[in-house]
Amino acid sequence: MSATTCCRLTPSGVFGGFYSRAVARFDPDTPTNLTLRSIVADDDVAVAQWRTTGRTVTGADYDISYCVVFTVRDGRIAEVQEYLDTAHFEQALFGPAAVPAR
């Protein structure tokens, strides 16, 4: 597995096209499954762990575990920090050319 990296997004980044572009890369004829492992919340912070599996339009298997930290302000999500294998994310969704050689 590649190193896990943090991707910090604001709500406008999450819902301003990032997820719609990523979701469009999943094979619509193959089920995508999300398995929630845990949620812990304290004050204005909630941490969720889940695993997503599926197949992409490139034919690659998608199997990633996420740890996501949500910060809430005034009853709304103010910030999202995702921890995931970003190299696998890029390669599975966009193909091997998306990840530069080391």
C-alpha positions, 0 to 999 in steps of 0.5 A: 500500500502507498503512503496515506495522505491527508486531503483537506477540503472545504464544503465548496471543494467537496460539493463543488465538483470534486466528488461528482468527477470522482463518482463519474469514474465508477463503473455504473454496472458494478455495485459500489459498496461502502462499509462503515466501520466506526464513528466517534464524535466529540464537541464539533468534531466527528471521525468516521472510518469506512471502506469503499469497494467497487470497479472503475470505468478503467476496469480497476478494482477500487478498494480503499479504507478512509478515515475522515474528520468532519468539523461542524460549525453552526450546525453545518460541516465546515471542514472535511479532512480525508485520510486515504491511499491517494496513489491508489485513488488516482490510479484506480479512478484515472489509470496508471498514467495518472500516477507519476513513476518514482 
